[in-house]
Amino acid sequence: MKISGIKKSINTFFLLFIHICLFANAAQPGLWQAGGTGGFTLLFEEDSAFYKRIQMQKERVSIQLHKGYAVVKGEYWMYNHSDEEIEMNAGYPINASYATHKNSSDLTQIMFDEMYGLQVHIDNEEKEFKELELLNDNKELDIDNFGESKWYVWENKFKPKGITKIEVRFILNTNSASVREGYDGKNYNGFIYVLETGATWKPPIGQGEIIIQLMDGLNKKDIQGVSSTFNYKYDKNLKIIHTSFENLEPSHEDNIAITYADRLEDFNFSEVLNKRDQLFESINDLSKTKINSDSEAIAFDSPFDIPNTSSYVFGGIFLFIILGVAFSILLILFILFKGIQKIRK
């Protein structure tokens, strides 16, 4: 073996070593595989001429968090500013990934997948919908990270100079979520509601209300974290977390991500879906509930924080192993180098 060959091997090893060390901290932080959805939003480029004629004058989202799942009712009062009836396709993304703020400066990924038992009503009449799988490259939407995704889509008719009410109900499996940050990982129940998609309508969203009720014996101590820019209040008698807003042009800062309770073992989601009608009746009642105006203000930690230091322990062990391997290889190369020098002499 030539000396130049040994030097080349040493250089190659050092490049590989540096590459491994750089990737040791490459774990993307975020909330993955949570139960969630984007809001009611536009989709098709052929409808782009109507994008800014329809305004979401009011939005009310009612959520019941259970152990292992969540039930959601979305109500949207849509105003057509034009003098003609407008027909367009719109709906919900079934799966997608977005960025949201962990804090004032750090963007964090959130990803959700699948909604179940969807019901759609337009002005109190049930509406048929279809499932589409497509690659969204519509630049008019100005929403990042949709990529190839699945959607529930239906045709909407908006009355001229009038309000059309869109109402949806669905169930989400929150039991498969995980939070990642560096080497740390934690399995929580995870819920996501992406307000950002409301930005596709004529701005702003005039009024909005978010109502979150804790079910199955959950209480506010079971909430690990909530992300968004809103100020929340808590009605302890009804166990309801709520907030409201006016004249909002939503961005990723307003997306709502919640982590709560620990993952359930042997969770049977099929049993949950079998009681859909009962769950939808309960969420309807929540959407009509009068909430105490004297509710206490409440603040939450970030849902992306993991309350342990395993990253430092694992990182230290990983670095120790890498350094040990590096030292062993260098020692072997050094011995070989000395041996070849003796032979040449």
N, C-alpha and C positions, 0 to 999 in steps of 0.2 A: 504493500500500500504506500503510495507516494505521500510525502509530507504535504504537498499542495492539496492532495485529496482530503487529508485529515483537516487541514485548515478550512476547506470548503464545507466539510461536514459540521465543523464547529459553528461556522457562520449560519448554515441552514438551521441548526438547532436553535440558535439564539433568535432567529426570525420567528420560528415556530413557537418558542417560549413566549415572546412578546405578544404574538397573535392570541395565544391562549389566555394570557393575563388580561388583555383588552376585553375579551368576550366573557370574562368571569363576572362582569357587572352588567351584562347586556339584557337581563330579564326586564321585559317591558312592564312598567307598573300599570295597574288598572283593575277594573272589575270585569270579569269574564263570565260568559254563559249565564248571566243573570236573567231573571224573568223581566221582560220589558218590551217597550215599543216606542216608536216615534209617534207624534201626534198626527191627527188628520191632516193630510197634506196633498199637494199637487204632484203630478207625475209626468204626464206625456207632453212632449215638445209641441205637438200639434195644437195643444190648448194654450200655448204661451201667450197668445194675443189677449187672453182673458185673465192672465195672472193677477193684474193689479186692479181688476174691476170688482173682485169679490173680497170683502173684508170680514175677518173674524171679529165681529163686534163683541162677542162674549164667549168665554170658555170656562167650563166648570168640569173639573176632573175629580171624581170620587174614587177612593182606593180603600179597600179593606185588606190589611196584611194579616194573613194567617200563618201558622207554622207550616212551612213548606210550599205555600202558594199565595197568590194575591188575586183579588177580583177587582176589576176596573170598570167604571162607567164614565164615558166621555160625552159631554154635551157641548155642542158648538152652534152658536147663533150666527149664521152667515148672511151678510147684507150685500145684495147686488146693487152696485151704484149706477148701473147702466139702465137704459130705457127698454131693453129687450131681454127676453128669457135667455139664459146662458146654460148650455149643456156641456159638461166636461167630465172626464174621468178623474177620480181622486180616491184616496184610500189610506191604508196603513202599511208601512214596511213591516214584514214579519221578522226579518233578521237584518242586522246592520251593525256597523261599528262607528263610533263617533269619538270626538275628543271632548273633554269637559275639564273644568278647573279643579284640581285638588286644593289649591289655595290661590292667592292672587297672581301668582306667576307660573306655577307648574301645570302644564297640560297633561292629562291622564286619559288613557283609552278606556272606553266602556263598550261592551259588546253584549248584544242580546240575541236570542234565537227562539222563535215560535210563539204563537198565541193560539189559544184554544177556545172552542165554543162560541165563536164570534156571532153576534147578532147586530144587524144594522137597521135603523129606522130613519126615514126621512119624513118629517112632518107627521110622525106617529104611524106611518105605514112601513111595514117590514120590506126590506130591499134585498134582492139577490145580489151576490157578489161572486167574484171569481179569483182564483189564485194564479198569479203570473210569476215566472222566473225570468229575469232579464238583466242585462247589463245597463245600468243607468249612466249615460254620458251626457245628460241634459245640463248644459252649463247655466241655463237660466235659473236652475234651482239654487245654485250657489251653496250647496251643502256638500261637505267633504265626506269621503270614506263610505259612500254607499256601495260602490263597486257592484259586483254581481250579487243580487239579492232577490228575495221572494217578497211578493206584495199581495195583499188582499185589496182588490180594486172593484169599484162599482161606478155606474153612471149617475151623475148628480144633475138635477135641474134646479136652477136658482131663479126665483121669481123676479121680474123687473121691479126696481125700486122697492124691494121688500125683503123680509127676513125668511130664510129657510133654515129649519132646525135639523141638524144631523145628530143622531144619538147612537152610540155603540156600547156594547157590553162584551167583555171577554175575560178569560181566566189565564193566569200565567204561572208557570212552575218556577218558583224562586229557590228551590232546594238544591240546585246544581251549581250555584255560584261560587266563585273563588276570587279572593283578592290577592294580587301579586305586587310585591314591591322589593326589588333587588332579589335576594335569596329567600326572602320571607314569603310564606303562603299561608292563607287561612281560609277555611271553608265556612262561609256564612250563608244565610238566606240573602239573596240580592234582588233588588227591584230597581228598574230604570224607567223613567218617563222623559222622552226627549222633546222638550218644548221648542227647541231650535227649529223643528220642521214647520212650525207655525209662521215662520218668516217668509214662506213662499206666497202667502196671501197679501192683499193690499195692506200695508202697514198703517197704524199699529194694531195689535190686539187691544181692543178698547178696554175690556175688563176681564179679569181672570180670577179663578178661585181654585185652590188645591185643598182637598179634604182627605186626610189619611186617618183611618180608624184602626186601632189595634185590637185584634181578635184572639180567640183561643187562650185567654189568660195572659197575653203579652202586655207589657207595660213599657213606659218610656225608658226604663233601665235596660230593656232588651234591645234598644236601638243602638247599634254600634256607631253609626254615623249617617249624616245626611249632607249631600252637597247641593248647593245652589246659592244664588245671591239673595234669596228671600229671607225675611224675618218671620219666624214661625211662632205660633202660640199653641198652648196645650190646654184643652178642656179635660180636666182630670175625672170629672163625673162620666163623661161619654168616652173617655180615652181617645180623644180626637186631636191630632196635630193638624193645624190649618194655617193657610196664608192666603193673601190676595194681592193683586197688582192691577195697575191701570196703565194704559197707553204704552204697552210693552212691544218692543221690536226684539224678539228673543234671539240669543246667540248661545254658543256652547257654555257660556258662564251660567246660563239659566237652567241647563239640563239638570234633572233631579235623579240622583242615585242614592239608594238607601241600602245599608247593610244592617241586618238584624238577626238575633238569635243564632244558634249553631245549626249546622246541617243535620237533618234527621236521618237516622239509619232506617233501612227497610221502609222507606216512604212509598205509599201506594197512591200515585197520582190518578190512576184510573178510577179509584173510588171517589175522588174529588170531582172528576168530570161527570160522574153518574148523578151527582146532586146539583147540576148546573142550574136548574130552574129555582131551586131553593136559594142558591147563592145569589142569583140575579134579583130575586125578590128582596133579599137583604140589602144589596147594593142600591136598589131603587129607594128603599127606605132611608138609607144614609144620605142620598143626594137631596132629600127633602127635609133633612134634619135641621132644626134651628140651633145654631151653635152659640154658646154663651159669649157675649161680647166682652166679658170681663176675664177671659182666659188669660192665664199667665204666659209671659214671654218665655221662650225656651230656646237654647242654643245647642248645637250638636257638633261633635267632632267630625273630622273628615271620614267618609266611608272607606277611604283608601289607606287609612292608617292601620297597621297591624301591631297589636299591643304585646310585642315580645322582641327579644334581641337575638333571635336565632340567626339573623343575617350575619352578625359579627362572629358568632361561633362557627357557623358553616363556612363563612368566608375565610376565617383563620385556618380552619382545618384544610380547606381547599388549597390555600396558599402554601401551607406547610407541606402538603403532598407534592405540589408543583416544585417547590424549592428542593425537596428531597430527591425527586426524580432528576431534576436539573443537576444537582451536585453529583449524583451517582453516574450520570452519563458523562459529565465533564471529567470525573475521576478516571473512568474507563478510557476516555479519549487521551487523557494525559499519560496514562500508563502505556497505551499503544504508541504514543508519540515518542516517549522515552525509549521504548523497546526498539523502535525502528532506528532511532539515532545510534543506539549501541551496535545494531547489526551493520549499519553503514560504516561505522568506524572499524 
